[in-house]
Each structure stands twice: as structure tokens, then as C-alpha cells.
Amino acid sequence: MRMPLVRDRSRLADAVCDIVALGLILAALVVALRTTSGLAAPNDPDHYRDVAQAQTVRDGHPLTDPYYRGEWAWYNPLLAWVLALGSALSRLRVEEFHVRFGPWANLLGPVMFYFLGIRLVGRQAALVALTLYLFFVCANEPSWSVATYSPWLFSGNFGQGIFFSAALVLVWAAERPVVPRALVAGVMIGLTFLAHTAPALILATMACILWVTRPLALFTAGLAALVVASPFLYGIGVHYHLHVVNVEPLSWRWPPITRNGLPQTLRDNGLLIAAALAGLVIAPSRFTVAWLVTAAGFLVYTVAPLPRLLPAFHFWLYTTAALMLLAGATAAWLFPRLLAVPALAVIVVAVYWPTYITRSDLVNGRLGSLDRDANHVAAVEFLRVVTKVDDVVLGTSRTVSLIIGPAGRKTVASDVFFSSPYVQFGSRAAAQDGMLVALDTGDLSRFTTLARRYGVTRVVSVGDGHCAATAKIVSIERRFGDVCIGRLSE
């Protein structure tokens, strides 16, 4: 006769967990919306790379390199496709849509993380993991470095929600690996690859581990993933043959996740790691073990002195996500009373709240966005009007990042870390430097020779001195404050 009462209490506890989880997510969303309120542009060089790619897509070239004429897109295009479509439908500039859309696009991450946690470790553990994910593990680290929710639309933050969704589908498919389920899982893995390479590699490896004795399911999922990812794979695989000639974009290092920095990072996260290891014993799961081992394995590979794959921090991000879920299992075991976990979650977040809302990632990001130069914005809009999509515009790498790229126009050389791994960078950078020096020194012959070689039609110079030097060789078409746009004669 006591069973209904126990069941009712369990249902009540589940409902309370769901309500608290919803409240925590909404609280984080409110902070994110407040952080981005009134902003018209993002704040990071990564954002401007994505804006450049999205503007190129919006101009009708969904698989084209945003910086180099005649080259294929090398960076996962899904975010750019979404930004291009959203900005077109909303009739906003890509920059403005990027910063407004961030809090909403990234919301998929915590929502699907909670659902995935329910499936893998139970509601109470999932609530603990969500609390860690939203408020604590990131602390004052940049939001792209660990699994977390952020108002800033980095591709790594954007990709988390898709990864967690795909992982949930993979759990479902692994329970009964029939062909239809494997097909859906493959579609989700392919979609994840379009968003970001690192989570797709983790998912694909996990599928191999889970289905090592199910070759038909594995083949079906692999084929579906290849079909979905094929538009992007064609460029980097068929056209470029994955032949890397510029390793810098693949080898950028974040100091805490390097051979020298990783030991201290692991010590700083010692409590999380210890709780997660205990969680492996408390709530053992082949899926979570496969996830943790795969993500950590890729992390070790990318930190080690081995051939370049991707920057290591991408795999640390998904390692921390698995650690949070397992740590949540440990916390739920330590506090078994039905309403203990949701009560503790509310209390610790309330205590930590003043620290969270002043997190440097939020405060400094907003200041960076507010610092967007109005003259740069005006120059971007002008370039879009007076130039064609494939016109080549000369500028410094900083000018390319902030003006030429967001305008959706091509250039001679971008920043090395945002330049295609499949396009030779050294000769382009040398030509760019040669033209800029020729402008500053008044060497018309050298400038004209290089400009013709790369098809340069315009020059963007920033600063009174550079504008004055440019004006000696190139006709100044328009000036916006300290930004001048010069037009080469036909």
C-alpha cells in the first residue's frame, strides 16, 4: 500500500528538479540577454571570422572561402549558414544578428545537456551537472574553453547543443541498434560535423566503440553522416585532399591546455575530476565511459608532440562536459534525500550569484562589443555597396578582420590563424606586406605589379598617416574618420 506514496514522492522530486533546472536556465538567459542588450556587434576575432563567412553565404556563396577568391570554405559552415539565413530573414546586418542571436542559439546547450543527463545519470545528478555547467566550472575562463552556456556565439558554444542532441540520439540508437535508429544517429553526427569538427570526431569514435560488434549499424550511421556532411567534405576532401599547407589554424594553443599548462589545469579541477571518477563507480555506463575516454584521448593526442589535428582546448571542452555529468552522479549519491539536490542547487547559485554576474567573460565581452568603431561599421557598409562579391581589397590583417572580412569581400592575406589550412599563406602574406610597404614608401611600380597579380581593386587604410601615404598612389574614394577607402584606376 506504500508504493503509490513512494511513486508520488518520486514524481514530485522529478518535477521539482525540472522546475529548478528551468529556473536556472532562465536565470542564465536573463543575464545573457542583459549582457548583449543594445549591442550591435560581437567582440572577438573568432566572431568576425564567422561574420565574414556568414556574409559570404548571404551573398550567395555557401561553400566559398570568406577571404580568398577562388578558394573553398575550410571552416565548418553550419553556423555561417544559420547566421546568413537569420540575418536575411530578420533584415539585420550579420554582425548585429550575430550578437543578438547568441543567447538564444547557445540555449540549446544547457537544455540538451540536462536531457542527456537525465538519460545517463538520472534527474538529480543531471541537475547538479547543469548547475556546474551553467555557473561554476567556467568561473573566469573564456566561455569557449570549457563546456558552459554563454551569450557569445563562438562556434564551440554553438556546437555544444548539437553535440548533446546527437549524443542523446546515439544513446537511443545504441539501446537497439537497428538500421533506422543508426540512420538517425548518423544524420546527427553529420550535422555535428557541419557545426564543428571536434565534437563530430568524438561522436564518430564513440559510435565505433559502441557498435564494434554491430557492423551494419556502424556502416549505416557512417554512410548517413558522410551524406549529410558531404557539401563541406567535398571542398576539404575532394578539392583539397585534406592537404594542409598552413598548420597555424590547427595548432593554435591556449596556454592552460598545453603540455606545460595542463598539469596545473588538472590540479585546479582536481575536485571535479575526483568526483567524476567516483561517479564512474556509482553510475557506471558504457556510454559515459566511451565519452570520457574518447574526449580525454583526443585531448592527450592534441597536447602531445604529434601531427596536428585541432587545437587541444576543443577536446578539453567535451572532457569537462563528461566530468560534470559524472560528478553530478556522485553528488546525487551523497545527498539521497528527494529534495536535497534541488534545494542545494538553489542555495549555492544564490550565494554565488554576485560573482557569476560579474564574470570577466561577460563583463569584458560586453566592453569589447561596445568598443566597435563606428567608422569601421560605416566602411563595412560602404564596401558592400561599391564592390562586388569577388573583389579583392587590400588591408592589414587587422583591417581584414574588422572591415574587409565582415563586408564579405576577398583580400590578399588574412590573419594566419584564420587563413585556410589548405591555401599557401607565406606567399600571400609576403605580397600583402610588400604592397603595404610600397604604399607607405610611395613605390608605385612595386605596388602596381603586386596589385595586378592578386587582382586588388581597392585599399582600406586606417590611421591618418597611412591614409595620407595611400592617397599619394591610390585615389581616395571615401573616408570615414581615420578609415579611408582607396580605389585603383582601371
PATORRO-408858 format. One record per residue (C-alpha): y, z, x. Coordinates in Angstrom, 3 decimals, always signed. Last residue first. Layout:
N
r north = Y; up = Z; east = X
...
***
This chain:
490
r north = +50.640; up = -64.167; east = +41.081
r north = +53.037; up = -61.513; east = +42.343
r north = +51.670; up = -58.024; east = +42.658
r north = +52.837; up = -55.487; east = +40.120
r north = +53.966; up = -51.994; east = +41.064
r north = +53.559; up = -48.874; east = +38.980
r north = +55.693; up = -45.891; east = +39.923
r north = +54.987; up = -42.213; east = +39.441
r north = +57.674; up = -39.736; east = +40.526
r north = +59.291; up = -39.708; east = +37.096
r north = +57.649; up = -42.526; east = +35.147
r north = +58.489; up = -45.854; east = +36.771
r north = +57.706; up = -49.373; east = +35.615
r north = +57.156; up = -52.832; east = +37.083
r north = +58.052; up = -52.116; east = +40.688
r north = +57.744; up = -55.402; east = +42.600
r north = +55.498; up = -54.899; east = +45.606
r north = +56.360; up = -55.021; east = +49.312
r north = +59.523; up = -52.951; east = +49.776
r north = +58.944; up = -51.187; east = +46.442
r north = +55.762; up = -49.631; east = +47.810
r north = +57.712; up = -47.796; east = +50.508
r north = +60.184; up = -46.400; east = +47.971
r north = +57.367; up = -45.365; east = +45.662
r north = +55.528; up = -43.643; east = +48.512
r north = +58.629; up = -41.673; east = +49.457
r north = +59.487; up = -40.721; east = +45.879
r north = +55.987; up = -39.457; east = +45.121
r north = +53.033; up = -41.100; east = +43.400
r north = +52.132; up = -44.761; east = +43.835
r north = +50.125; up = -46.913; east = +41.440
r north = +49.553; up = -50.465; east = +42.652
r north = +48.758; up = -53.543; east = +40.578
r north = +46.786; up = -56.787; east = +40.695
r north = +44.178; up = -55.991; east = +43.337
r north = +41.453; up = -58.640; east = +43.523
r north = +39.475; up = -56.922; east = +46.275
r north = +39.837; up = -59.612; east = +48.959
r north = +43.291; up = -60.574; east = +47.690
r north = +44.564; up = -57.033; east = +48.174
r north = +43.082; up = -56.885; east = +51.679
r north = +44.903; up = -60.006; east = +52.865
r north = +48.126; up = -59.131; east = +51.051
r north = +48.289; up = -55.633; east = +52.570
r north = +47.677; up = -56.897; east = +56.083
r north = +50.372; up = -59.556; east = +55.805
r north = +52.919; up = -57.316; east = +54.103
r north = +52.851; up = -54.555; east = +56.728
r north = +55.669; up = -52.388; east = +55.373
r north = +54.452; up = -49.242; east = +57.076
r north = +53.771; up = -47.218; east = +53.902
r north = +52.340; up = -50.216; east = +52.076
r north = +50.147; up = -51.196; east = +55.016
r north = +48.874; up = -47.616; east = +55.217
r north = +47.902; up = -47.739; east = +51.547
r north = +46.239; up = -51.123; east = +52.013
r north = +44.215; up = -49.970; east = +55.015
r north = +43.208; up = -46.725; east = +53.323
r north = +41.827; up = -48.638; east = +50.353
r north = +40.076; up = -51.137; east = +52.635
r north = +38.491; up = -48.325; east = +54.641
r north = +37.424; up = -46.540; east = +51.455
r north = +35.809; up = -49.725; east = +50.161
r north = +33.991; up = -50.373; east = +53.442
r north = +32.670; up = -46.814; east = +53.518
r north = +31.546; up = -46.601; east = +49.886
r north = +28.637; up = -49.031; east = +49.605
r north = +27.540; up = -49.072; east = +45.979
r north = +24.303; up = -47.474; east = +44.722
r north = +25.419; up = -43.845; east = +44.977
r north = +28.365; up = -44.791; east = +42.753
r north = +31.636; up = -43.082; east = +43.640
r north = +32.464; up = -39.767; east = +42.035
r north = +31.729; up = -37.689; east = +45.152
r north = +33.464; up = -40.274; east = +47.379
r north = +36.671; up = -40.138; east = +45.350
r north = +37.292; up = -43.626; east = +44.000
r north = +37.614; up = -46.802; east = +46.028
r north = +39.110; up = -50.223; east = +45.270
r north = +40.000; up = -49.673; east = +41.630
r north = +38.988; up = -50.566; east = +38.114
r north = +40.845; up = -49.628; east = +34.931
r north = +39.837; up = -47.308; east = +32.119
r north = +43.244; up = -45.642; east = +31.971
r north = +41.489; up = -42.352; east = +32.730
r north = +40.288; up = -43.942; east = +36.006
r north = +43.712; up = -45.215; east = +37.116
r north = +45.661; up = -42.034; east = +36.371
r north = +44.120; up = -38.694; east = +37.376
r north = +41.026; up = -39.634; east = +39.375
r north = +42.355; up = -42.894; east = +40.803
r north = +45.617; up = -41.184; east = +41.737
r north = +43.630; up = -38.506; east = +43.552
r north = +41.596; up = -41.173; east = +45.383
r north = +44.844; up = -42.850; east = +46.404
r north = +45.899; up = -45.917; east = +44.469
r north = +45.168; up = -49.601; east = +43.955
r north = +44.534; up = -51.138; east = +40.534
r north = +41.831; up = -53.737; east = +39.874
r north = +41.980; up = -55.496; east = +36.513
r north = +38.624; up = -55.571; east = +34.710
r north = +39.796; up = -54.019; east = +31.432
r north = +43.056; up = -55.955; east = +31.319
r north = +46.433; up = -54.551; east = +32.286
r north = +49.818; up = -54.055; east = +30.595
r north = +48.831; up = -51.755; east = +27.704
r north = +46.174; up = -49.578; east = +29.331
r north = +48.352; up = -49.227; east = +32.411
r north = +51.231; up = -47.948; east = +30.296
r north = +49.088; up = -45.290; east = +28.630
r north = +47.853; up = -43.976; east = +31.963
r north = +51.368; up = -44.000; east = +33.416
r north = +52.617; up = -41.925; east = +30.477
r north = +49.826; up = -39.396; east = +30.996
r north = +50.625; up = -39.183; east = +34.694
r north = +54.299; up = -38.609; east = +33.912
r north = +53.309; up = -35.805; east = +31.547
r north = +51.581; up = -34.026; east = +34.438
r north = +48.528; up = -32.011; east = +33.340
r north = +49.300; up = -28.392; east = +34.288
r north = +48.415; up = -27.143; east = +30.807
r north = +44.842; up = -28.239; east = +31.458
r north = +44.671; up = -26.284; east = +34.707
r north = +46.116; up = -23.204; east = +33.045
r north = +43.454; up = -23.438; east = +30.345
r north = +40.700; up = -23.703; east = +32.925
r north = +42.128; up = -20.805; east = +34.891
r north = +41.990; up = -18.495; east = +31.870
r north = +38.592; up = -19.544; east = +30.523
r north = +36.641; up = -19.788; east = +33.775
r north = +38.510; up = -16.749; east = +35.042
r north = +37.075; up = -14.568; east = +32.285
r north = +39.917; up = -12.825; east = +30.427
r north = +38.160; up = -12.980; east = +27.050
r north = +34.962; up = -11.624; east = +28.593
r north = +36.514; up = -8.590; east = +30.251
r north = +38.169; up = -7.386; east = +27.053
r north = +34.875; up = -7.997; east = +25.182
r north = +32.555; up = -5.978; east = +27.422
r north = +32.571; up = -2.865; east = +25.225
r north = +32.241; up = -4.911; east = +22.029
r north = +29.508; up = -7.032; east = +23.610
r north = +27.583; up = -3.930; east = +24.651
r north = +27.850; up = -2.379; east = +21.164
r north = +26.924; up = -5.487; east = +19.163
r north = +23.893; up = -6.213; east = +21.323
r north = +22.818; up = -2.567; east = +21.204
r north = +22.810; up = -2.593; east = +17.406
r north = +20.941; up = -5.913; east = +17.300
r north = +18.313; up = -4.530; east = +19.721
r north = +17.789; up = -1.133; east = +18.086
r north = +17.318; up = -2.437; east = +14.543
r north = +13.512; up = -2.628; east = +14.480
r north = +12.795; up = +0.073; east = +17.021
r north = +10.965; up = -1.475; east = +19.979
r north = +13.694; up = -0.991; east = +22.601
r north = +11.884; up = -1.409; east = +25.932
r north = +9.757; up = -4.264; east = +24.573
r north = +12.832; up = -6.083; east = +23.237
r north = +14.485; up = -5.658; east = +26.646
r north = +11.463; up = -7.138; east = +28.434
r north = +11.295; up = -10.130; east = +26.109
r north = +15.034; up = -10.698; east = +26.592
r north = +14.489; up = -10.771; east = +30.353
r north = +12.012; up = -13.607; east = +29.744
r north = +14.555; up = -15.573; east = +27.727
r north = +17.301; up = -14.913; east = +30.264
r north = +15.136; up = -15.981; east = +33.209
r north = +14.368; up = -19.304; east = +31.522
r north = +18.096; up = -20.018; east = +31.114
r north = +18.775; up = -18.877; east = +34.695
r north = +16.289; up = -21.432; east = +36.034
r north = +17.969; up = -24.092; east = +33.930
r north = +21.316; up = -23.501; east = +35.638
r north = +19.709; up = -23.075; east = +39.063
r north = +18.363; up = -26.600; east = +38.629
r north = +21.833; up = -28.120; east = +38.269
r north = +23.047; up = -25.905; east = +41.132
r north = +20.880; up = -27.833; east = +43.590
r north = +22.935; up = -31.054; east = +43.631
r north = +20.513; up = -33.895; east = +42.904
r north = +17.645; up = -35.588; east = +44.780
r north = +18.459; up = -35.890; east = +48.468
r north = +15.549; up = -36.102; east = +50.914
r north = +14.511; up = -32.640; east = +52.179
r north = +16.372; up = -29.888; east = +54.017
r north = +15.571; up = -27.252; east = +51.356
r north = +18.088; up = -26.365; east = +48.644
r north = +17.075; up = -29.332; east = +46.493
r north = +13.365; up = -28.563; east = +46.829
r north = +13.803; up = -24.855; east = +46.113
r north = +15.751; up = -25.613; east = +42.948
r north = +13.206; up = -28.226; east = +41.863
r north = +10.503; up = -25.574; east = +42.145
r north = +12.624; up = -22.993; east = +40.334
r north = +13.062; up = -25.356; east = +37.388
r north = +9.364; up = -26.242; east = +37.327
r north = +8.077; up = -22.687; east = +37.803
r north = +10.389; up = -21.295; east = +35.133
r north = +9.616; up = -23.983; east = +32.571
r north = +5.853; up = -24.013; east = +33.213
r north = +5.776; up = -20.218; east = +32.922
r north = +7.824; up = -20.402; east = +29.723
r north = +5.412; up = -22.976; east = +28.247
r north = +2.207; up = -21.251; east = +29.306
r north = +3.422; up = -18.100; east = +27.631
r north = +3.056; up = -14.484; east = +28.666
r north = +5.227; up = -12.056; east = +26.682
r north = +4.980; up = -8.671; east = +28.423
r north = +3.673; up = -9.943; east = +31.764
r north = +6.157; up = -12.807; east = +32.139
r north = +8.798; up = -10.474; east = +30.737
r north = +8.335; up = -8.168; east = +33.707
r north = +9.213; up = -11.082; east = +35.948
r north = +12.262; up = -11.721; east = +33.747
r north = +13.442; up = -8.112; east = +34.016
r north = +13.171; up = -8.300; east = +37.798
r north = +15.053; up = -11.605; east = +37.886
r north = +17.861; up = -10.302; east = +35.676
r north = +18.151; up = -7.105; east = +37.734
r north = +18.184; up = -9.064; east = +41.002
r north = +20.897; up = -11.490; east = +39.958
r north = +23.268; up = -10.489; east = +42.753
r north = +20.281; up = -10.341; east = +45.096
r north = +19.275; up = -13.884; east = +44.125
r north = +22.830; up = -15.083; east = +44.711
r north = +22.856; up = -13.349; east = +48.104
r north = +19.667; up = -15.137; east = +49.136
r north = +21.007; up = -18.460; east = +47.742
r north = +24.151; up = -18.628; east = +49.879
r north = +22.764; up = -19.700; east = +53.233
r north = +20.151; up = -22.139; east = +51.971
r north = +22.579; up = -23.329; east = +49.321
r north = +23.229; up = -22.252; east = +45.741
r north = +26.120; up = -19.822; east = +46.242
r north = +28.012; up = -22.502; east = +48.238
r north = +28.048; up = -25.230; east = +45.541
r north = +26.879; up = -28.300; east = +47.388
r north = +27.485; up = -32.003; east = +46.828
r north = +24.396; up = -33.914; east = +47.994
r north = +23.772; up = -36.430; east = +45.233
r north = +27.372; up = -37.660; east = +44.948
r north = +27.540; up = -37.837; east = +48.784
r north = +24.455; up = -39.978; east = +49.371
r north = +26.168; up = -43.386; east = +49.261
r north = +23.669; up = -46.192; east = +49.950
r north = +21.006; up = -45.084; east = +47.463
r north = +18.506; up = -47.750; east = +46.455
r north = +17.324; up = -46.792; east = +42.965
r north = +16.262; up = -50.457; east = +42.561
r north = +19.979; up = -51.247; east = +41.970
r north = +19.513; up = -53.768; east = +39.160
r north = +16.074; up = -52.762; east = +37.893
r north = +16.266; up = -49.007; east = +38.409
r north = +19.918; up = -47.958; east = +38.268
r north = +21.034; up = -50.560; east = +35.758
r north = +17.849; up = -50.865; east = +33.745
r north = +17.370; up = -47.107; east = +33.630
r north = +20.574; up = -46.701; east = +31.619
r north = +19.548; up = -49.012; east = +28.796
r north = +15.899; up = -47.949; east = +29.242
r north = +16.312; up = -44.240; east = +28.483
r north = +14.966; up = -44.503; east = +24.936
r north = +12.175; up = -46.887; east = +25.977
r north = +11.240; up = -44.823; east = +29.024
r north = +11.022; up = -41.621; east = +26.978
r north = +8.799; up = -43.308; east = +24.398
r north = +6.471; up = -44.585; east = +27.143
r north = +6.259; up = -41.165; east = +28.759
r north = +5.554; up = -39.411; east = +25.468
r north = +2.786; up = -41.842; east = +24.595
r north = +1.258; up = -41.687; east = +28.074
r north = +1.284; up = -37.871; east = +28.030
r north = -0.276; up = -37.739; east = +24.568
r north = -2.966; up = -40.211; east = +25.626
r north = -3.599; up = -38.397; east = +28.921
r north = -4.221; up = -34.979; east = +27.323
r north = -5.772; up = -32.888; east = +30.101
r north = -2.552; up = -32.658; east = +32.121
r north = -0.646; up = -32.257; east = +28.880
r north = +1.217; up = -29.008; east = +29.513
r north = +1.808; up = -29.652; east = +33.211
r north = +2.844; up = -33.292; east = +32.723
r north = +5.106; up = -32.301; east = +29.833
r north = +6.694; up = -29.635; east = +32.033
r north = +7.396; up = -32.263; east = +34.692
r north = +9.093; up = -34.501; east = +32.133
r north = +11.120; up = -31.594; east = +30.771
r north = +12.329; up = -30.520; east = +34.212
r north = +13.210; up = -34.082; east = +35.233
r north = +15.092; up = -34.527; east = +31.948
r north = +17.006; up = -31.288; east = +32.548
r north = +18.180; up = -32.591; east = +35.960
r north = +19.009; up = -36.184; east = +34.966
r north = +21.694; up = -35.541; east = +32.370
r north = +22.647; up = -36.835; east = +28.911
r north = +20.707; up = -40.126; east = +28.919
r north = +17.819; up = -38.189; east = +30.440
r north = +17.915; up = -35.756; east = +27.521
r north = +17.629; up = -38.675; east = +25.114
r north = +14.531; up = -39.866; east = +26.978
r north = +13.014; up = -36.381; east = +26.779
r north = +13.804; up = -36.281; east = +23.053
r north = +12.134; up = -39.645; east = +22.452
r north = +9.109; up = -38.480; east = +24.424
r north = +8.785; up = -35.358; east = +22.283
r north = +8.929; up = -37.489; east = +19.141
r north = +6.156; up = -39.739; east = +20.467
r north = +4.041; up = -36.764; east = +21.524
r north = +4.252; up = -35.462; east = +17.965
r north = +3.158; up = -38.803; east = +16.519
r north = +0.348; up = -39.165; east = +19.131
r north = -1.310; up = -35.797; east = +18.611
r north = -0.606; up = -32.964; east = +20.994
r north = -1.070; up = -30.048; east = +18.593
r north = +0.676; up = -26.951; east = +19.948
r north = +2.159; up = -29.049; east = +22.750
r north = +4.146; up = -31.111; east = +20.235
r north = +5.872; up = -28.081; east = +18.745
r north = +6.672; up = -26.652; east = +22.182
r north = +7.941; up = -30.097; east = +23.231
r north = +10.178; up = -30.246; east = +20.146
r north = +11.688; up = -26.889; east = +21.082
r north = +12.139; up = -28.123; east = +24.651
r north = +13.928; up = -31.234; east = +23.366
r north = +16.363; up = -29.105; east = +21.375
r north = +16.875; up = -26.804; east = +24.360
r north = +17.536; up = -29.826; east = +26.589
r north = +19.935; up = -31.422; east = +24.085
r north = +21.907; up = -28.189; east = +23.814
r north = +22.003; up = -27.849; east = +27.572
r north = +23.257; up = -31.385; east = +28.216
r north = +26.813; up = -30.698; east = +27.077
r north = +27.151; up = -27.752; east = +29.456
r north = +25.911; up = -29.857; east = +32.367
r north = +28.107; up = -32.805; east = +31.339
r north = +31.121; up = -30.536; east = +31.546
r north = +32.935; up = -30.244; east = +28.229
r north = +34.922; up = -27.069; east = +28.744
r north = +34.840; up = -24.603; east = +25.837
r north = +31.876; up = -22.862; east = +27.454
r north = +28.476; up = -21.558; east = +26.447
r north = +26.119; up = -20.484; east = +29.204
r north = +23.306; up = -21.561; east = +31.526
r north = +24.635; up = -21.222; east = +35.048
r north = +26.865; up = -23.216; east = +37.442
r north = +28.749; up = -25.416; east = +34.974
r north = +30.525; up = -22.416; east = +33.437
r north = +32.197; up = -21.508; east = +36.706
r north = +31.243; up = -18.005; east = +37.869
r north = +33.300; up = -15.078; east = +36.623
r north = +30.567; up = -13.472; east = +34.496
r north = +28.078; up = -16.295; east = +33.763
r north = +25.181; up = -13.914; east = +33.170
r north = +27.090; up = -11.751; east = +30.703
r north = +28.687; up = -13.261; east = +27.625
r north = +26.977; up = -16.130; east = +25.854
r north = +23.675; up = -16.412; east = +27.692
r north = +23.143; up = -12.668; east = +28.061
r north = +23.757; up = -12.148; east = +24.348
r north = +21.518; up = -15.122; east = +23.558
r north = +18.726; up = -13.642; east = +25.668
r north = +19.014; up = -10.300; east = +23.857
r north = +18.952; up = -12.099; east = +20.505
r north = +15.928; up = -14.159; east = +21.575
r north = +14.086; up = -10.972; east = +22.526
r north = +14.705; up = -9.561; east = +19.062
r north = +13.743; up = -12.817; east = +17.406
r north = +10.488; up = -13.566; east = +19.199
r north = +9.599; up = -14.742; east = +22.720
r north = +8.877; up = -18.483; east = +22.560
r north = +9.745; up = -19.625; east = +19.028
r north = +12.622; up = -17.200; east = +18.541
r north = +13.910; up = -18.113; east = +21.999
r north = +13.945; up = -21.806; east = +21.123
r north = +15.994; up = -21.025; east = +18.021
r north = +18.410; up = -18.931; east = +20.076
r north = +18.758; up = -21.592; east = +22.763
r north = +19.266; up = -24.197; east = +20.033
r north = +22.322; up = -22.379; east = +18.680
r north = +23.595; up = -21.392; east = +22.137
r north = +23.581; up = -24.999; east = +23.414
r north = +24.598; up = -26.863; east = +20.253
r north = +27.973; up = -25.133; east = +20.471
r north = +28.793; up = -27.237; east = +23.533
r north = +29.861; up = -30.141; east = +21.325
r north = +32.100; up = -27.929; east = +19.194
r north = +33.979; up = -26.138; east = +21.988
r north = +34.332; up = -29.407; east = +23.957
r north = +35.575; up = -31.684; east = +21.168
r north = +39.237; up = -30.752; east = +21.506
r north = +39.287; up = -31.203; east = +25.307
r north = +37.513; up = -34.548; east = +25.267
r north = +39.371; up = -35.795; east = +22.191
r north = +42.663; up = -35.349; east = +24.007
r north = +41.490; up = -37.134; east = +27.137
r north = +39.913; up = -39.956; east = +25.122
r north = +43.188; up = -40.518; east = +23.270
r north = +42.793; up = -39.770; east = +19.590
r north = +42.087; up = -42.207; east = +16.782
r north = +39.494; up = -39.830; east = +15.323
r north = +36.904; up = -42.600; east = +15.014
r north = +37.820; up = -44.084; east = +18.395
r north = +37.885; up = -40.697; east = +20.117
r north = +34.504; up = -39.801; east = +18.678
r north = +32.860; up = -43.097; east = +19.605
r north = +34.170; up = -43.097; east = +23.166
r north = +33.423; up = -39.417; east = +23.664
r north = +29.863; up = -39.793; east = +22.367
r north = +29.202; up = -42.822; east = +24.563
r north = +30.689; up = -41.065; east = +27.595
r north = +28.480; up = -38.030; east = +26.960
r north = +25.419; up = -40.261; east = +26.701
r north = +26.122; up = -42.294; east = +29.853
r north = +24.179; up = -40.628; east = +32.690
r north = +26.123; up = -41.628; east = +35.815
r north = +25.394; up = -44.906; east = +37.634
r north = +27.127; up = -47.373; east = +35.338
r north = +26.719; up = -50.929; east = +36.613
r north = +29.025; up = -52.779; east = +39.003
r north = +31.129; up = -55.924; east = +38.541
r north = +34.452; up = -54.174; east = +38.899
r north = +34.231; up = -50.676; east = +40.335
r north = +35.708; up = -47.533; east = +38.805
r north = +34.158; up = -46.926; east = +35.377
r north = +30.820; up = -48.500; east = +36.329
r north = +29.709; up = -50.514; east = +33.302
r north = +26.976; up = -49.638; east = +30.813
r north = +28.967; up = -49.146; east = +27.599
r north = +31.565; up = -51.881; east = +28.258
r north = +33.626; up = -52.372; east = +25.083
r north = +36.968; up = -50.758; east = +25.868
r north = +35.631; up = -47.535; east = +24.369
r north = +32.879; up = -47.574; east = +26.977
r north = +35.399; up = -47.937; east = +29.813
r north = +37.450; up = -45.141; east = +28.236
r north = +34.313; up = -42.985; east = +28.161
r north = +33.581; up = -43.622; east = +31.851
r north = +37.137; up = -42.744; east = +32.839
r north = +37.090; up = -39.647; east = +30.618
r north = +33.785; up = -38.577; east = +32.185
r north = +35.265; up = -38.952; east = +35.694
r north = +38.330; up = -37.080; east = +34.455
r north = +36.177; up = -34.200; east = +33.270
r north = +34.417; up = -33.972; east = +36.616
r north = +37.843; up = -33.763; east = +38.294
r north = +38.563; up = -30.654; east = +36.185
r north = +41.219; up = -29.634; east = +33.686
r north = +40.918; up = -31.409; east = +30.349
r north = +43.830; up = -32.958; east = +28.446
r north = +45.934; up = -32.454; east = +25.320
r north = +45.726; up = -28.686; east = +24.993
r north = +47.244; up = -27.020; east = +21.939
r north = +44.325; up = -24.664; east = +21.391
r north = +41.674; up = -25.014; east = +24.103
r north = +41.351; up = -21.304; east = +24.869
r north = +41.777; up = -20.289; east = +21.230
r north = +38.995; up = -22.650; east = +20.256
r north = +36.743; up = -21.222; east = +22.957
r north = +37.527; up = -17.635; east = +21.964
r north = +36.740; up = -18.442; east = +18.334
r north = +33.518; up = -20.169; east = +19.389
r north = +32.397; up = -17.103; east = +21.356
r north = +32.934; up = -14.937; east = +18.274
r north = +31.096; up = -17.498; east = +16.136
r north = +28.104; up = -17.373; east = +18.468
r north = +28.099; up = -13.579; east = +18.450
r north = +28.341; up = -13.437; east = +14.657
r north = +25.523; up = -15.935; east = +14.214
r north = +23.312; up = -13.913; east = +16.540
r north = +24.229; up = -10.721; east = +14.650
r north = +23.298; up = -12.346; east = +11.347
r north = +20.043; up = -13.726; east = +12.737
r north = +19.078; up = -10.365; east = +14.239
r north = +19.913; up = -8.626; east = +10.951
r north = +17.745; up = -11.102; east = +9.040
r north = +14.833; up = -10.542; east = +11.412
r north = +15.210; up = -6.767; east = +11.077
r north = +15.257; up = -7.071; east = +7.277
r north = +12.158; up = -9.251; east = +7.357
r north = +10.397; up = -6.674; east = +9.498
r north = +11.459; up = -3.904; east = +7.141
r north = +10.148; up = -5.884; east = +4.169
r north = +6.847; up = -6.506; east = +5.943
r north = +6.452; up = -2.835; east = +6.747
r north = +7.209; up = -1.923; east = +3.110
r north = +4.869; up = -4.616; east = +1.829
r north = +2.071; up = -3.305; east = +4.087
r north = +2.314; up = +0.321; east = +3.029
r north = +0.000; up = +0.000; east = +0.000
***
